[in-house]
Amino acid sequence: MRIVITLDPTECAALGAMARDELRYPRDQLRWLLREEAKRRGLLPAEPAQEAPQVAPPRPCPGCPLVLE
């Protein structure tokens, strides 16, 4: 599924900063944030503890809107 999300410049900068701190691409960081919140609310099952997180190398946020695939 593809979703287009329009962020204002401060939201885009915040997402870029979080992604850099976590060594993820911005779209991967946003997906991770969404999954974590959905798990916290009980909308997704918690993942097994032994599963290693997927980490992607950082890249600069090209601007908004972000296109997620």
Residue pairs with C-beta under 8 A, 6 or more apart in sequence:
2 67
2 68
2 69
3 68
4 65
4 66
4 67
4 68
5 30
5 65
5 66
5 68
6 64
6 65
7 15
7 64
7 65
7 66
8 64
9 64
11 64
12 61
12 63
12 64
12 66
13 61
15 26
15 29
15 30
15 61
15 66
16 26
16 60
16 61
18 29
18 33
19 25
19 26
19 28
19 29
19 58
19 61
20 58
22 29
22 32
22 55
23 55
23 56
23 57
23 58
24 32
24 55
24 56
24 58
25 56
25 57
25 58
25 59
26 59
26 61
26 66
27 66
27 67
27 68
27 69
28 54
28 56
30 66
30 68
31 68
32 53
35 44
38 44
39 45
39 46
39 47
